[in-house]
Amino acid sequence: MNIIVSFREELARKLYDGGKMFDFLPVINPRLEKDLKTLNTWVMHLAEQDVPFLIISGERMGQDYVIRENYVLWKEKRV
């Protein structure tokens, strides 16, 4: 797991490892400015609300069967 950004990192890692987080924004293209602005907006909002989150880098298979890099924003599941 390659963590790029996290908030309350120790708690966020425990929640992630325990399956108590969900992929809130599952596909963020790091090469698209629009996607990164959306990601940054959510990062600021979640930090203001004191919600633990992780941003991890990964890969996904495109429709053309080409593997592409992406970011995934994981946030704590709340009721």
PDB file of N, CA, C and O in Angstrom:
ATOM      1  N   MET A   1       0.852  -1.175   0.000  1.00  0.00           N
ATOM      2  CA  MET A   1       0.000   0.000   0.000  1.00  0.00           C
ATOM      3  C   MET A   1       0.891   1.229   0.000  1.00  0.00           C
ATOM      4  O   MET A   1       1.680   1.420   0.925  1.00  0.00           O
ATOM      5  N   ASN A   2       0.779   2.043  -0.996  1.00  0.00           N
ATOM      6  CA  ASN A   2       1.564   3.257  -1.106  1.00  0.00           C
ATOM      7  C   ASN A   2       0.682   4.443  -0.737  1.00  0.00           C
ATOM      8  O   ASN A   2      -0.133   4.891  -1.543  1.00  0.00           O
ATOM      9  N   ILE A   3       0.844   4.944   0.465  1.00  0.00           N
ATOM     10  CA  ILE A   3       0.004   6.052   0.922  1.00  0.00           C
ATOM     11  C   ILE A   3       0.608   7.364   0.460  1.00  0.00           C
ATOM     12  O   ILE A   3       1.782   7.636   0.711  1.00  0.00           O
ATOM     13  N   ILE A   4      -0.184   8.170  -0.209  1.00  0.00           N
ATOM     14  CA  ILE A   4       0.276   9.465  -0.690  1.00  0.00           C
ATOM     15  C   ILE A   4      -0.103  10.542   0.317  1.00  0.00           C
ATOM     16  O   ILE A   4       0.735  11.359   0.698  1.00  0.00           O
ATOM     17  N   VAL A   5      -1.339  10.548   0.742  1.00  0.00           N
ATOM     18  CA  VAL A   5      -1.834  11.526   1.701  1.00  0.00           C
ATOM     19  C   VAL A   5      -2.701  10.771   2.696  1.00  0.00           C
ATOM     20  O   VAL A   5      -3.402   9.829   2.326  1.00  0.00           O
ATOM     21  N   SER A   6      -2.656  11.178   3.942  1.00  0.00           N
ATOM     22  CA  SER A   6      -3.571  10.595   4.912  1.00  0.00           C
ATOM     23  C   SER A   6      -3.892  11.632   5.976  1.00  0.00           C
ATOM     24  O   SER A   6      -3.166  12.612   6.145  1.00  0.00           O
ATOM     25  N   PHE A   7      -4.975  11.408   6.683  1.00  0.00           N
ATOM     26  CA  PHE A   7      -5.376  12.262   7.786  1.00  0.00           C
ATOM     27  C   PHE A   7      -5.602  11.352   8.973  1.00  0.00           C
ATOM     28  O   PHE A   7      -6.336  10.367   8.885  1.00  0.00           O
ATOM     29  N   ARG A   8      -4.959  11.690  10.098  1.00  0.00           N
ATOM     30  CA  ARG A   8      -4.976  10.815  11.264  1.00  0.00           C
ATOM     31  C   ARG A   8      -4.478   9.435  10.836  1.00  0.00           C
ATOM     32  O   ARG A   8      -5.187   8.435  10.940  1.00  0.00           O
ATOM     33  N   GLU A   9      -3.249   9.417  10.355  1.00  0.00           N
ATOM     34  CA  GLU A   9      -2.696   8.262   9.639  1.00  0.00           C
ATOM     35  C   GLU A   9      -2.770   6.954  10.416  1.00  0.00           C
ATOM     36  O   GLU A   9      -3.158   5.932   9.851  1.00  0.00           O
ATOM     37  N   GLU A  10      -2.412   6.959  11.684  1.00  0.00           N
ATOM     38  CA  GLU A  10      -2.404   5.701  12.449  1.00  0.00           C
ATOM     39  C   GLU A  10      -3.805   5.102  12.534  1.00  0.00           C
ATOM     40  O   GLU A  10      -3.988   3.909  12.293  1.00  0.00           O
ATOM     41  N   LEU A  11      -4.791   5.929  12.876  1.00  0.00           N
ATOM     42  CA  LEU A  11      -6.170   5.457  12.950  1.00  0.00           C
ATOM     43  C   LEU A  11      -6.661   5.028  11.569  1.00  0.00           C
ATOM     44  O   LEU A  11      -7.326   4.000  11.436  1.00  0.00           O
ATOM     45  N   ALA A  12      -6.337   5.808  10.549  1.00  0.00           N
ATOM     46  CA  ALA A  12      -6.784   5.487   9.198  1.00  0.00           C
ATOM     47  C   ALA A  12      -6.227   4.141   8.744  1.00  0.00           C
ATOM     48  O   ALA A  12      -6.939   3.367   8.104  1.00  0.00           O
ATOM     49  N   ARG A  13      -4.980   3.852   9.061  1.00  0.00           N
ATOM     50  CA  ARG A  13      -4.396   2.562   8.679  1.00  0.00           C
ATOM     51  C   ARG A  13      -5.104   1.404   9.385  1.00  0.00           C
ATOM     52  O   ARG A  13      -5.376   0.370   8.775  1.00  0.00           O
ATOM     53  N   LYS A  14      -5.398   1.585  10.669  1.00  0.00           N
ATOM     54  CA  LYS A  14      -6.095   0.532  11.422  1.00  0.00           C
ATOM     55  C   LYS A  14      -7.486   0.290  10.838  1.00  0.00           C
ATOM     56  O   LYS A  14      -7.898  -0.858  10.674  1.00  0.00           O
ATOM     57  N   LEU A  15      -8.200   1.353  10.529  1.00  0.00           N
ATOM     58  CA  LEU A  15      -9.535   1.223   9.949  1.00  0.00           C
ATOM     59  C   LEU A  15      -9.467   0.552   8.578  1.00  0.00           C
ATOM     60  O   LEU A  15     -10.293  -0.302   8.256  1.00  0.00           O
ATOM     61  N   TYR A  16      -8.484   0.942   7.780  1.00  0.00           N
ATOM     62  CA  TYR A  16      -8.317   0.358   6.443  1.00  0.00           C
ATOM     63  C   TYR A  16      -8.020  -1.132   6.550  1.00  0.00           C
ATOM     64  O   TYR A  16      -8.635  -1.947   5.862  1.00  0.00           O
ATOM     65  N   ASP A  17      -7.082  -1.479   7.409  1.00  0.00           N
ATOM     66  CA  ASP A  17      -6.718  -2.890   7.588  1.00  0.00           C
ATOM     67  C   ASP A  17      -7.872  -3.704   8.166  1.00  0.00           C
ATOM     68  O   ASP A  17      -7.994  -4.896   7.883  1.00  0.00           O
ATOM     69  N   GLY A  18      -8.727  -3.059   8.984  1.00  0.00           N
ATOM     70  CA  GLY A  18      -9.852  -3.752   9.586  1.00  0.00           C
ATOM     71  C   GLY A  18     -11.098  -3.780   8.711  1.00  0.00           C
ATOM     72  O   GLY A  18     -12.133  -4.302   9.124  1.00  0.00           O
ATOM     73  N   GLY A  19     -11.007  -3.222   7.507  1.00  0.00           N
ATOM     74  CA  GLY A  19     -12.154  -3.231   6.588  1.00  0.00           C
ATOM     75  C   GLY A  19     -13.239  -2.247   6.961  1.00  0.00           C
ATOM     76  O   GLY A  19     -14.396  -2.424   6.578  1.00  0.00           O
ATOM     77  N   LYS A  20     -12.882  -1.205   7.709  1.00  0.00           N
ATOM     78  CA  LYS A  20     -13.881  -0.233   8.150  1.00  0.00           C
ATOM     79  C   LYS A  20     -13.799   1.070   7.376  1.00  0.00           C
ATOM     80  O   LYS A  20     -14.185   2.128   7.871  1.00  0.00           O
ATOM     81  N   MET A  21     -13.286   0.978   6.144  1.00  0.00           N
ATOM     82  CA  MET A  21     -13.254   2.131   5.258  1.00  0.00           C
ATOM     83  C   MET A  21     -13.831   1.691   3.920  1.00  0.00           C
ATOM     84  O   MET A  21     -13.866   0.500   3.611  1.00  0.00           O
ATOM     85  N   PHE A  22     -14.284   2.662   3.127  1.00  0.00           N
ATOM     86  CA  PHE A  22     -14.762   2.311   1.796  1.00  0.00           C
ATOM     87  C   PHE A  22     -14.177   3.276   0.774  1.00  0.00           C
ATOM     88  O   PHE A  22     -13.787   4.398   1.099  1.00  0.00           O
ATOM     89  N   ASP A  23     -14.126   2.808  -0.470  1.00  0.00           N
ATOM     90  CA  ASP A  23     -13.536   3.619  -1.534  1.00  0.00           C
ATOM     91  C   ASP A  23     -14.531   4.684  -1.962  1.00  0.00           C
ATOM     92  O   ASP A  23     -15.425   4.447  -2.775  1.00  0.00           O
ATOM     93  N   PHE A  24     -14.348   5.852  -1.392  1.00  0.00           N
ATOM     94  CA  PHE A  24     -15.263   6.975  -1.576  1.00  0.00           C
ATOM     95  C   PHE A  24     -15.146   7.547  -2.990  1.00  0.00           C
ATOM     96  O   PHE A  24     -16.158   7.776  -3.654  1.00  0.00           O
ATOM     97  N   LEU A  25     -13.935   7.773  -3.443  1.00  0.00           N
ATOM     98  CA  LEU A  25     -13.679   8.179  -4.829  1.00  0.00           C
ATOM     99  C   LEU A  25     -12.770   7.108  -5.420  1.00  0.00           C
ATOM    100  O   LEU A  25     -11.554   7.175  -5.239  1.00  0.00           O
ATOM    101  N   PRO A  26     -13.326   6.124  -6.122  1.00  0.00           N
ATOM    102  CA  PRO A  26     -12.540   4.959  -6.511  1.00  0.00           C
ATOM    103  C   PRO A  26     -11.562   5.158  -7.664  1.00  0.00           C
ATOM    104  O   PRO A  26     -10.571   4.432  -7.746  1.00  0.00           O
ATOM    105  N   VAL A  27     -11.805   6.114  -8.554  1.00  0.00           N
ATOM    106  CA  VAL A  27     -10.898   6.270  -9.693  1.00  0.00           C
ATOM    107  C   VAL A  27     -10.581   7.751  -9.907  1.00  0.00           C
ATOM    108  O   VAL A  27     -11.402   8.503 -10.433  1.00  0.00           O
ATOM    109  N   ILE A  28      -9.393   8.151  -9.497  1.00  0.00           N
ATOM    110  CA  ILE A  28      -8.918   9.507  -9.726  1.00  0.00           C
ATOM    111  C   ILE A  28      -7.705   9.407 -10.643  1.00  0.00           C
ATOM    112  O   ILE A  28      -6.699   8.792 -10.290  1.00  0.00           O
ATOM    113  N   ASN A  29      -7.804  10.000 -11.794  1.00  0.00           N
ATOM    114  CA  ASN A  29      -6.697   9.986 -12.742  1.00  0.00           C
ATOM    115  C   ASN A  29      -5.706  11.074 -12.325  1.00  0.00           C
ATOM    116  O   ASN A  29      -6.062  12.252 -12.332  1.00  0.00           O
ATOM    117  N   PRO A  30      -4.469  10.711 -11.960  1.00  0.00           N
ATOM    118  CA  PRO A  30      -3.501  11.705 -11.503  1.00  0.00           C
ATOM    119  C   PRO A  30      -3.031  12.659 -12.601  1.00  0.00           C
ATOM    120  O   PRO A  30      -2.338  13.636 -12.317  1.00  0.00           O
ATOM    121  N   ARG A  31      -3.397  12.389 -13.833  1.00  0.00           N
ATOM    122  CA  ARG A  31      -2.989  13.250 -14.946  1.00  0.00           C
ATOM    123  C   ARG A  31      -4.064  14.255 -15.350  1.00  0.00           C
ATOM    124  O   ARG A  31      -3.824  15.114 -16.198  1.00  0.00           O
ATOM    125  N   LEU A  32      -5.241  14.149 -14.749  1.00  0.00           N
ATOM    126  CA  LEU A  32      -6.332  15.074 -15.079  1.00  0.00           C
ATOM    127  C   LEU A  32      -6.486  16.120 -13.969  1.00  0.00           C
ATOM    128  O   LEU A  32      -6.729  15.781 -12.810  1.00  0.00           O
ATOM    129  N   GLU A  33      -6.345  17.362 -14.335  1.00  0.00           N
ATOM    130  CA  GLU A  33      -6.439  18.447 -13.358  1.00  0.00           C
ATOM    131  C   GLU A  33      -7.817  18.483 -12.694  1.00  0.00           C
ATOM    132  O   GLU A  33      -7.921  18.764 -11.500  1.00  0.00           O
ATOM    133  N   LYS A  34      -8.862  18.203 -13.451  1.00  0.00           N
ATOM    134  CA  LYS A  34     -10.222  18.205 -12.908  1.00  0.00           C
ATOM    135  C   LYS A  34     -10.365  17.167 -11.793  1.00  0.00           C
ATOM    136  O   LYS A  34     -10.939  17.458 -10.743  1.00  0.00           O
ATOM    137  N   ASP A  35      -9.840  15.951 -12.021  1.00  0.00           N
ATOM    138  CA  ASP A  35      -9.900  14.892 -11.005  1.00  0.00           C
ATOM    139  C   ASP A  35      -9.122  15.287  -9.756  1.00  0.00           C
ATOM    140  O   ASP A  35      -9.581  15.050  -8.638  1.00  0.00           O
ATOM    141  N   LEU A  36      -7.946  15.889  -9.940  1.00  0.00           N
ATOM    142  CA  LEU A  36      -7.127  16.283  -8.790  1.00  0.00           C
ATOM    143  C   LEU A  36      -7.784  17.403  -7.992  1.00  0.00           C
ATOM    144  O   LEU A  36      -7.672  17.435  -6.767  1.00  0.00           O
ATOM    145  N   LYS A  37      -8.469  18.321  -8.672  1.00  0.00           N
ATOM    146  CA  LYS A  37      -9.194  19.382  -7.956  1.00  0.00           C
ATOM    147  C   LYS A  37     -10.324  18.782  -7.128  1.00  0.00           C
ATOM    148  O   LYS A  37     -10.544  19.186  -5.986  1.00  0.00           O
ATOM    149  N   THR A  38     -11.038  17.818  -7.703  1.00  0.00           N
ATOM    150  CA  THR A  38     -12.109  17.134  -6.969  1.00  0.00           C
ATOM    151  C   THR A  38     -11.542  16.430  -5.746  1.00  0.00           C
ATOM    152  O   THR A  38     -12.105  16.519  -4.654  1.00  0.00           O
ATOM    153  N   LEU A  39     -10.434  15.734  -5.929  1.00  0.00           N
ATOM    154  CA  LEU A  39      -9.778  15.037  -4.828  1.00  0.00           C
ATOM    155  C   LEU A  39      -9.356  16.017  -3.735  1.00  0.00           C
ATOM    156  O   LEU A  39      -9.605  15.772  -2.554  1.00  0.00           O
ATOM    157  N   ASN A  40      -8.727  17.115  -4.116  1.00  0.00           N
ATOM    158  CA  ASN A  40      -8.280  18.107  -3.131  1.00  0.00           C
ATOM    159  C   ASN A  40      -9.441  18.718  -2.367  1.00  0.00           C
ATOM    160  O   ASN A  40      -9.329  18.967  -1.167  1.00  0.00           O
ATOM    161  N   THR A  41     -10.551  18.961  -3.043  1.00  0.00           N
ATOM    162  CA  THR A  41     -11.740  19.505  -2.381  1.00  0.00           C
ATOM    163  C   THR A  41     -12.242  18.543  -1.310  1.00  0.00           C
ATOM    164  O   THR A  41     -12.546  18.961  -0.192  1.00  0.00           O
ATOM    165  N   TRP A  42     -12.332  17.249  -1.648  1.00  0.00           N
ATOM    166  CA  TRP A  42     -12.794  16.257  -0.675  1.00  0.00           C
ATOM    167  C   TRP A  42     -11.805  16.076   0.466  1.00  0.00           C
ATOM    168  O   TRP A  42     -12.210  15.882   1.612  1.00  0.00           O
ATOM    169  N   VAL A  43     -10.515  16.137   0.166  1.00  0.00           N
ATOM    170  CA  VAL A  43      -9.491  16.006   1.203  1.00  0.00           C
ATOM    171  C   VAL A  43      -9.649  17.128   2.234  1.00  0.00           C
ATOM    172  O   VAL A  43      -9.620  16.872   3.437  1.00  0.00           O
ATOM    173  N   MET A  44      -9.815  18.353   1.771  1.00  0.00           N
ATOM    174  CA  MET A  44      -9.985  19.480   2.698  1.00  0.00           C
ATOM    175  C   MET A  44     -11.274  19.326   3.508  1.00  0.00           C
ATOM    176  O   MET A  44     -11.286  19.574   4.713  1.00  0.00           O
ATOM    177  N   HIS A  45     -12.355  18.919   2.843  1.00  0.00           N
ATOM    178  CA  HIS A  45     -13.637  18.766   3.528  1.00  0.00           C
ATOM    179  C   HIS A  45     -13.568  17.678   4.604  1.00  0.00           C
ATOM    180  O   HIS A  45     -14.029  17.889   5.726  1.00  0.00           O
ATOM    181  N   LEU A  46     -12.997  16.523   4.271  1.00  0.00           N
ATOM    182  CA  LEU A  46     -12.918  15.436   5.242  1.00  0.00           C
ATOM    183  C   LEU A  46     -12.023  15.800   6.422  1.00  0.00           C
ATOM    184  O   LEU A  46     -12.322  15.430   7.558  1.00  0.00           O
ATOM    185  N   ALA A  47     -10.936  16.516   6.171  1.00  0.00           N
ATOM    186  CA  ALA A  47     -10.060  16.953   7.256  1.00  0.00           C
ATOM    187  C   ALA A  47     -10.779  17.939   8.171  1.00  0.00           C
ATOM    188  O   ALA A  47     -10.631  17.871   9.391  1.00  0.00           O
ATOM    189  N   GLU A  48     -11.553  18.848   7.597  1.00  0.00           N
ATOM    190  CA  GLU A  48     -12.331  19.794   8.398  1.00  0.00           C
ATOM    191  C   GLU A  48     -13.361  19.084   9.253  1.00  0.00           C
ATOM    192  O   GLU A  48     -13.644  19.520  10.369  1.00  0.00           O
ATOM    193  N   GLN A  49     -13.932  17.990   8.745  1.00  0.00           N
ATOM    194  CA  GLN A  49     -14.943  17.236   9.472  1.00  0.00           C
ATOM    195  C   GLN A  49     -14.334  16.193  10.406  1.00  0.00           C
ATOM    196  O   GLN A  49     -15.065  15.464  11.076  1.00  0.00           O
ATOM    197  N   ASP A  50     -13.004  16.115  10.457  1.00  0.00           N
ATOM    198  CA  ASP A  50     -12.270  15.189  11.324  1.00  0.00           C
ATOM    199  C   ASP A  50     -12.577  13.730  10.990  1.00  0.00           C
ATOM    200  O   ASP A  50     -12.717  12.899  11.887  1.00  0.00           O
ATOM    201  N   VAL A  51     -12.681  13.423   9.699  1.00  0.00           N
ATOM    202  CA  VAL A  51     -12.942  12.065   9.225  1.00  0.00           C
ATOM    203  C   VAL A  51     -11.621  11.459   8.730  1.00  0.00           C
ATOM    204  O   VAL A  51     -11.004  12.017   7.822  1.00  0.00           O
ATOM    205  N   PRO A  52     -11.174  10.342   9.296  1.00  0.00           N
ATOM    206  CA  PRO A  52      -9.941   9.716   8.818  1.00  0.00           C
ATOM    207  C   PRO A  52     -10.073   9.261   7.359  1.00  0.00           C
ATOM    208  O   PRO A  52     -11.104   8.723   6.954  1.00  0.00           O
ATOM    209  N   PHE A  53      -9.021   9.484   6.591  1.00  0.00           N
ATOM    210  CA  PHE A  53      -9.021   9.035   5.201  1.00  0.00           C
ATOM    211  C   PHE A  53      -7.610   8.696   4.767  1.00  0.00           C
ATOM    212  O   PHE A  53      -6.630   9.115   5.383  1.00  0.00           O
ATOM    213  N   LEU A  54      -7.529   7.932   3.699  1.00  0.00           N
ATOM    214  CA  LEU A  54      -6.264   7.580   3.049  1.00  0.00           C
ATOM    215  C   LEU A  54      -6.413   7.804   1.558  1.00  0.00           C
ATOM    216  O   LEU A  54      -7.486   7.607   0.989  1.00  0.00           O
ATOM    217  N   ILE A  55      -5.335   8.214   0.940  1.00  0.00           N
ATOM    218  CA  ILE A  55      -5.287   8.229  -0.517  1.00  0.00           C
ATOM    219  C   ILE A  55      -4.167   7.278  -0.899  1.00  0.00           C
ATOM    220  O   ILE A  55      -3.013   7.461  -0.512  1.00  0.00           O
ATOM    221  N   ILE A  56      -4.527   6.269  -1.656  1.00  0.00           N
ATOM    222  CA  ILE A  56      -3.520   5.293  -2.063  1.00  0.00           C
ATOM    223  C   ILE A  56      -3.412   5.290  -3.581  1.00  0.00           C
ATOM    224  O   ILE A  56      -4.370   5.600  -4.291  1.00  0.00           O
ATOM    225  N   SER A  57      -2.251   4.939  -4.053  1.00  0.00           N
ATOM    226  CA  SER A  57      -2.072   4.832  -5.500  1.00  0.00           C
ATOM    227  C   SER A  57      -2.241   3.376  -5.893  1.00  0.00           C
ATOM    228  O   SER A  57      -1.917   2.463  -5.132  1.00  0.00           O
ATOM    229  N   GLY A  58      -2.741   3.186  -7.068  1.00  0.00           N
ATOM    230  CA  GLY A  58      -2.949   1.830  -7.544  1.00  0.00           C
ATOM    231  C   GLY A  58      -2.979   1.800  -9.052  1.00  0.00           C
ATOM    232  O   GLY A  58      -2.593   2.758  -9.721  1.00  0.00           O
ATOM    233  N   GLU A  59      -3.435   0.707  -9.564  1.00  0.00           N
ATOM    234  CA  GLU A  59      -3.564   0.549 -11.002  1.00  0.00           C
ATOM    235  C   GLU A  59      -4.930  -0.032 -11.309  1.00  0.00           C
ATOM    236  O   GLU A  59      -5.507  -0.764 -10.505  1.00  0.00           O
ATOM    237  N   ARG A  60      -5.433   0.303 -12.471  1.00  0.00           N
ATOM    238  CA  ARG A  60      -6.703  -0.254 -12.911  1.00  0.00           C
ATOM    239  C   ARG A  60      -6.585  -0.605 -14.378  1.00  0.00           C
ATOM    240  O   ARG A  60      -5.775  -0.037 -15.110  1.00  0.00           O
ATOM    241  N   MET A  61      -7.402  -1.542 -14.789  1.00  0.00           N
ATOM    242  CA  MET A  61      -7.421  -1.967 -16.190  1.00  0.00           C
ATOM    243  C   MET A  61      -8.449  -1.124 -16.922  1.00  0.00           C
ATOM    244  O   MET A  61      -9.615  -1.087 -16.527  1.00  0.00           O
ATOM    245  N   GLY A  62      -8.032  -0.451 -17.978  1.00  0.00           N
ATOM    246  CA  GLY A  62      -8.945   0.347 -18.785  1.00  0.00           C
ATOM    247  C   GLY A  62      -9.770  -0.512 -19.713  1.00  0.00           C
ATOM    248  O   GLY A  62      -9.551  -1.717 -19.833  1.00  0.00           O
ATOM    249  N   GLN A  63     -10.728   0.128 -20.371  1.00  0.00           N
ATOM    250  CA  GLN A  63     -11.574  -0.600 -21.308  1.00  0.00           C
ATOM    251  C   GLN A  63     -10.786  -1.126 -22.500  1.00  0.00           C
ATOM    252  O   GLN A  63     -11.196  -2.080 -23.160  1.00  0.00           O
ATOM    253  N   ASP A  64      -9.651  -0.491 -22.764  1.00  0.00           N
ATOM    254  CA  ASP A  64      -8.806  -0.942 -23.874  1.00  0.00           C
ATOM    255  C   ASP A  64      -7.720  -1.916 -23.404  1.00  0.00           C
ATOM    256  O   ASP A  64      -6.740  -2.156 -24.109  1.00  0.00           O
ATOM    257  N   TYR A  65      -7.910  -2.473 -22.202  1.00  0.00           N
ATOM    258  CA  TYR A  65      -7.007  -3.463 -21.616  1.00  0.00           C
ATOM    259  C   TYR A  65      -5.594  -2.931 -21.388  1.00  0.00           C
ATOM    260  O   TYR A  65      -4.615  -3.675 -21.456  1.00  0.00           O
ATOM    261  N   VAL A  66      -5.509  -1.632 -21.116  1.00  0.00           N
ATOM    262  CA  VAL A  66      -4.239  -1.011 -20.780  1.00  0.00           C
ATOM    263  C   VAL A  66      -4.283  -0.665 -19.290  1.00  0.00           C
ATOM    264  O   VAL A  66      -5.258  -0.092 -18.804  1.00  0.00           O
ATOM    265  N   ILE A  67      -3.221  -1.018 -18.583  1.00  0.00           N
ATOM    266  CA  ILE A  67      -3.165  -0.722 -17.149  1.00  0.00           C
ATOM    267  C   ILE A  67      -2.790   0.745 -16.967  1.00  0.00           C
ATOM    268  O   ILE A  67      -1.812   1.231 -17.534  1.00  0.00           O
ATOM    269  N   ARG A  68      -3.597   1.440 -16.157  1.00  0.00           N
ATOM    270  CA  ARG A  68      -3.374   2.861 -15.912  1.00  0.00           C
ATOM    271  C   ARG A  68      -3.269   3.106 -14.405  1.00  0.00           C
ATOM    272  O   ARG A  68      -3.897   2.423 -13.596  1.00  0.00           O
ATOM    273  N   GLU A  69      -2.458   4.096 -14.061  1.00  0.00           N
ATOM    274  CA  GLU A  69      -2.309   4.498 -12.667  1.00  0.00           C
ATOM    275  C   GLU A  69      -3.552   5.286 -12.239  1.00  0.00           C
ATOM    276  O   GLU A  69      -4.125   6.036 -13.028  1.00  0.00           O
ATOM    277  N   ASN A  70      -3.949   5.105 -11.001  1.00  0.00           N
ATOM    278  CA  ASN A  70      -5.043   5.907 -10.463  1.00  0.00           C
ATOM    279  C   ASN A  70      -4.856   6.082  -8.965  1.00  0.00           C
ATOM    280  O   ASN A  70      -4.075   5.365  -8.339  1.00  0.00           O
ATOM    281  N   TYR A  71      -5.569   7.031  -8.400  1.00  0.00           N
ATOM    282  CA  TYR A  71      -5.606   7.239  -6.961  1.00  0.00           C
ATOM    283  C   TYR A  71      -6.982   6.829  -6.469  1.00  0.00           C
ATOM    284  O   TYR A  71      -7.971   6.947  -7.192  1.00  0.00           O
ATOM    285  N   VAL A  72      -7.040   6.350  -5.244  1.00  0.00           N
ATOM    286  CA  VAL A  72      -8.307   5.977  -4.621  1.00  0.00           C
ATOM    287  C   VAL A  72      -8.379   6.671  -3.265  1.00  0.00           C
ATOM    288  O   VAL A  72      -7.454   6.569  -2.460  1.00  0.00           O
ATOM    289  N   LEU A  73      -9.467   7.370  -3.019  1.00  0.00           N
ATOM    290  CA  LEU A  73      -9.698   8.009  -1.718  1.00  0.00           C
ATOM    291  C   LEU A  73     -10.557   7.070  -0.886  1.00  0.00           C
ATOM    292  O   LEU A  73     -11.700   6.776  -1.236  1.00  0.00           O
ATOM    293  N   TRP A  74      -9.990   6.603   0.222  1.00  0.00           N
ATOM    294  CA  TRP A  74     -10.708   5.756   1.174  1.00  0.00           C
ATOM    295  C   TRP A  74     -11.086   6.604   2.361  1.00  0.00           C
ATOM    296  O   TRP A  74     -10.254   7.349   2.879  1.00  0.00           O
ATOM    297  N   LYS A  75     -12.336   6.507   2.807  1.00  0.00           N
ATOM    298  CA  LYS A  75     -12.748   7.240   4.000  1.00  0.00           C
ATOM    299  C   LYS A  75     -13.413   6.297   4.982  1.00  0.00           C
ATOM    300  O   LYS A  75     -13.874   5.214   4.622  1.00  0.00           O
ATOM    301  N   GLU A  76     -13.451   6.732   6.227  1.00  0.00           N
ATOM    302  CA  GLU A  76     -14.054   5.917   7.278  1.00  0.00           C
ATOM    303  C   GLU A  76     -15.548   5.753   7.029  1.00  0.00           C
ATOM    304  O   GLU A  76     -16.236   6.706   6.664  1.00  0.00           O
ATOM    305  N   LYS A  77     -16.046   4.521   7.232  1.00  0.00           N
ATOM    306  CA  LYS A  77     -17.483   4.261   7.169  1.00  0.00           C
ATOM    307  C   LYS A  77     -18.112   4.834   8.418  1.00  0.00           C
ATOM    308  O   LYS A  77     -17.679   4.535   9.531  1.00  0.00           O
ATOM    309  N   ARG A  78     -19.123   5.648   8.242  1.00  0.00           N
ATOM    310  CA  ARG A  78     -19.844   6.206   9.383  1.00  0.00           C
ATOM    311  C   ARG A  78     -21.318   5.955   9.222  1.00  0.00           C
ATOM    312  O   ARG A  78     -21.833   5.900   8.105  1.00  0.00           O
ATOM    313  N   VAL A  79     -21.999   5.804  10.342  1.00  0.00           N
ATOM    314  CA  VAL A  79     -23.437   5.552  10.327  1.00  0.00           C
ATOM    315  C   VAL A  79     -24.179   6.862  10.426  1.00  0.00           C
ATOM    316  O   VAL A  79     -25.409   6.876  10.430  1.00  0.00           O
TER     317      VAL A  79
END
